[in-house]
């Protein structure tokens, strides 16, 4: 029996209580705490991409939103 590596596990949405597959990566940083080039990442499903993005954007933290590699959003 082998132990699954982190890349074998499905990426899930970062929204509280959500277990849906992540299809978006929201890259952010808090400029008061992090260097300008440092990025943290929240993952989002289609349903929570807006609310998580709005939360980060309202605080001036959102830097980029990109499709998660292997997600269907890359086919759009």
PyMOL commands that set and color helices and strands:
alter all, ss='L'
color gray80, all
select helices_A, chain A and resi 6-8+49-58+72-75
alter helices_A, ss='H'
color red, helices_A
select strands_A, chain A and resi 24-28+40-44+62-67
alter strands_A, ss='S'
color yellow, strands_A
deselect
rebuild
show_as cartoon
